[in-house]
Amino acid sequence: MTSQSVAGILAAIIAAVVLLAAFAYGPIGQFGKPAKVQRPVQAAPAAPAPRGPVIKDVPN
């Protein structure tokens, strides 16, 4: 075996170990993880409509 073939075999072994370590630690970010459940945002209650002046009939 030549030194080039030995180096190729060692490089393949090292690459396999690196790939296994990458899969063991898992992908980064949201990829591969379940989606987070988001709660629906409740709107604030609307303020009552402004009223005009109240006019009452006063008996004479």
Beta strands, then each sheet from edge to edge (+ up, - down):
end
